[in-house]
Every structure is written in C-alpha cells, then in structure tokens.
C-alpha cells in the first residue's frame, strides 16, 4: 500500500478537498461538510503528530511541502488492515483456509483499494472500518454470546458511518446476521 507513496508529487482526484479540510482542522478553521468528520480528523491527527502546519496549497499543481507523504500514509496504513481482517472474517464464517487466503490475496491486489488508499482520501478509512465491522459480525457468528465481539462490532460500525454516511449500510449487514441468529433459536 505504501510503495512509491510519494508519487505523484501533485494533487490527484479529491486530494484538493480532503487536504483543504485537513488544513482547516489544523488551523482551527471549522467548516461544514456533507461527510461526518472522523476521516478528516484522522488526517488532521497525523498532521498534528508530524508538526504539519496546514500550509500545503492543495489547489496548486505540485506539492512543495513533504508533509503530503505523511498525510498519504494514514489511509495507506488503515487500508493495510483490509486483507488480514477479511481473512480472519472468512475463517470465522467457516470458510476453508484456501478460500480465505484467496480473498485476502484478491483484496491485497485489488487496484481500486490500492489507488484509494494511496492518496489523501477518506475512502481508505471507510473500507478499513467496513472490513473490521464484517470481522466483528463474523466473530458474532462464531460466538453469538461474546461481549467482546458485540462491543467490537458496535465500535467499528460507529466508526464506519462516522467516515461517510454510506457506511450506514453495514447496519443492514449486522441486522441480517442478527435476524438469522434469532430465527435459528
């Protein structure tokens, strides 16, 4: 996920928007956006931890400050959780080791996930928290009475729709699993 993360050294896609939002959080200039704030706050946290001053011009052609690399590393790091959590979820759901490995390999090499996790975007966070929510649901499937699995699933689902409102679709997945569990008993 982090291979050649410094390329391209100029803004791509929506980096102009999410980079600007990060600058505004760093500079304490608050704003209204159509998405919930968790993804942008995670980017701002990384900026804060690396002493980024919020001074990159995301409307320009080339980045003159190397802090864009540290900002790109955050979604990249989160997206690296997708293949192992998907492998574990498949195993908890009862699939074979081979099929679980194949899913993990596919998700490792899937180009959309690589591109979205390579840039200053919040989609890497969304995909990661969605995969972690599915892992929590699979743990509930394996052990329905596990308090840890219930708390983990709830927190990950909350994080998922705190990134984008489209993440609320994980509630349907959780509800379907719970309906299946209660219909069996």
C-alpha positions as CSV (number, residue, x, y, z in Angstrom):
1,X,0.0,0.0,0.0
2,X,2.9,2.4,0.6
3,X,5.1,1.6,-2.3
4,X,6.1,4.8,-4.0
5,X,3.5,6.7,-2.0
6,X,5.3,10.0,-2.8
7,X,4.2,9.7,-6.5
8,X,2.6,11.6,-8.0
9,X,4.1,14.6,-6.2
10,X,1.0,16.7,-7.1
11,X,-2.7,16.5,-6.1
12,X,-4.9,13.8,-7.6
13,X,-8.7,13.4,-7.5
14,X,-10.2,14.8,-4.4
15,X,-7.0,15.4,-2.5
16,X,-7.7,19.1,-3.0
17,X,-10.8,18.8,-0.9
18,X,-9.6,16.5,1.8
19,X,-6.3,18.2,2.0
20,X,-8.0,21.5,2.4
21,X,-10.2,20.1,5.1
22,X,-7.1,18.8,6.9
23,X,-5.6,22.3,6.6
24,X,-8.7,23.8,8.1
25,X,-8.7,21.4,11.1
26,X,-5.0,22.0,11.7
27,X,-5.5,25.8,11.5
28,X,-8.7,25.7,13.8
29,X,-10.9,27.0,11.0
30,X,-14.0,24.9,11.2
31,X,-16.4,24.3,8.4
32,X,-19.5,22.3,7.3
33,X,-19.1,19.3,5.1
34,X,-21.5,16.7,3.8
35,X,-19.5,13.8,5.4
36,X,-19.1,13.1,9.1
37,X,-15.7,14.3,10.4
38,X,-13.9,11.1,11.6
39,X,-11.8,10.6,8.4
40,X,-10.7,14.2,8.2
41,X,-10.0,14.2,11.9
42,X,-7.7,11.2,11.5
43,X,-5.8,13.0,8.7
44,X,-5.6,16.1,10.9
45,X,-4.3,14.0,13.8
46,X,-1.5,12.7,11.7
47,X,-0.7,16.3,10.6
48,X,-0.7,17.3,14.2
49,X,1.6,14.4,15.2
50,X,4.1,15.3,12.4
51,X,4.1,19.0,13.2
52,X,2.3,19.8,9.9
53,X,1.4,23.5,10.0
54,X,-1.5,23.3,7.5
55,X,0.3,25.2,4.8
56,X,0.2,22.9,1.7
57,X,-1.6,24.6,-1.2
58,X,-3.8,21.7,-2.3
59,X,-5.1,23.8,-5.3
60,X,-1.6,24.1,-6.8
61,X,0.0,21.8,-9.2
62,X,2.9,20.4,-7.2
63,X,3.4,19.9,-3.5
64,X,6.2,22.0,-2.1
65,X,6.0,20.5,1.4
66,X,6.8,16.9,2.0
67,X,4.1,16.5,4.7
68,X,1.8,15.2,2.0
69,X,3.7,11.9,2.2
70,X,2.8,11.5,5.9
71,X,-0.8,12.5,5.2
72,X,-1.0,9.9,2.4
73,X,0.4,7.3,4.8
74,X,-2.6,7.4,7.1
75,X,-5.2,5.9,4.7
76,X,-2.5,3.6,3.4
77,X,-1.9,2.2,6.9
78,X,-5.6,1.8,7.6
79,X,-6.1,0.0,4.2
80,X,-3.4,-2.4,5.1
81,X,-5.8,-3.9,7.6
82,X,-8.3,-5.0,4.9
83,X,-6.7,-8.2,3.7
84,X,-5.9,-9.7,7.2
85,X,-9.2,-8.7,8.7
86,X,-11.0,-10.2,5.7
87,X,-9.0,-13.4,6.0
88,X,-10.0,-13.7,9.7
89,X,-13.6,-12.9,8.9
90,X,-13.7,-15.7,6.3
91,X,-12.3,-18.1,8.8
92,X,-14.8,-17.1,11.5
93,X,-17.6,-17.6,9.0
94,X,-16.4,-21.1,8.5
95,X,-14.7,-20.9,5.0
96,X,-11.7,-23.0,4.2
97,X,-8.2,-21.7,4.6
98,X,-7.6,-21.8,0.9
99,X,-10.7,-19.7,0.1
100,X,-9.8,-17.2,2.9
101,X,-6.3,-16.8,1.5
102,X,-7.6,-16.3,-2.0
103,X,-9.9,-13.5,-0.7
104,X,-7.0,-11.9,1.1
105,X,-4.8,-12.1,-2.0
106,X,-7.5,-10.6,-4.1
107,X,-8.1,-7.7,-1.7
108,X,-4.3,-7.1,-1.5
109,X,-4.0,-6.8,-5.3
110,X,-7.4,-5.0,-6.0
111,X,-6.5,-1.9,-7.9
112,X,-9.3,0.4,-6.6
113,X,-8.3,-0.3,-3.0
114,X,-4.7,0.4,-3.8
115,X,-5.4,3.7,-5.5
116,X,-7.9,5.0,-2.9
117,X,-5.5,4.1,-0.1
118,X,-2.5,5.7,-1.8
119,X,-3.9,9.2,-1.8
120,X,-5.2,11.7,0.8
121,X,-8.8,10.4,0.7
122,X,-11.1,9.1,3.3
123,X,-12.2,6.1,1.4
124,X,-9.3,4.1,2.7
125,X,-10.7,4.6,6.2
126,X,-14.2,3.7,5.1
127,X,-13.1,0.4,3.5
128,X,-11.0,-0.5,6.5
129,X,-13.7,0.1,9.1
130,X,-16.2,-1.7,6.9
131,X,-13.8,-4.8,6.8
132,X,-13.4,-4.5,10.6
133,X,-17.1,-4.4,11.0
134,X,-17.5,-7.5,8.9
135,X,-14.8,-9.1,11.1
136,X,-16.9,-8.3,14.2
137,X,-20.0,-9.7,12.6
138,X,-18.1,-12.9,11.8
139,X,-16.9,-13.1,15.4
140,X,-20.6,-12.8,16.5
141,X,-21.5,-15.6,14.1
142,X,-18.8,-17.8,15.6
143,X,-19.7,-16.9,19.2
144,X,-23.1,-15.1,19.5
145,X,-22.7,-14.5,23.2
146,X,-19.3,-12.8,23.1
147,X,-19.5,-9.4,24.7
148,X,-16.1,-8.5,23.1
149,X,-17.4,-9.3,19.6
150,X,-20.6,-7.2,20.2
151,X,-18.6,-4.2,21.5
152,X,-16.0,-4.5,18.8
153,X,-18.7,-4.7,16.1
154,X,-20.6,-1.7,17.5
155,X,-17.5,0.5,17.7
156,X,-16.4,-0.5,14.2
157,X,-19.9,0.1,12.8
158,X,-19.9,3.5,14.5
159,X,-16.5,4.4,13.0
160,X,-17.7,3.2,9.6
161,X,-20.6,5.6,9.4
162,X,-18.6,8.3,11.1
163,X,-16.4,8.4,7.9
164,X,-19.2,8.6,5.4
165,X,-23.0,8.2,5.7
166,X,-22.9,5.4,3.1
167,X,-21.2,3.4,5.8
168,X,-24.6,3.1,7.4
169,X,-25.2,0.2,5.0
170,X,-23.2,-2.0,7.4
171,X,-26.2,-1.8,9.8
172,X,-28.2,-3.8,7.3
173,X,-25.4,-6.5,7.3
174,X,-25.4,-6.6,11.1
175,X,-29.2,-6.7,11.3
176,X,-29.4,-9.5,8.8
177,X,-26.9,-11.5,10.8
178,X,-28.8,-10.9,14.0
179,X,-32.1,-11.9,12.3
180,X,-30.6,-15.1,11.1
181,X,-29.2,-15.9,14.6
182,X,-32.6,-15.2,16.3
183,X,-34.5,-17.2,13.7
184,X,-32.3,-20.2,14.4
185,X,-33.0,-20.1,18.1
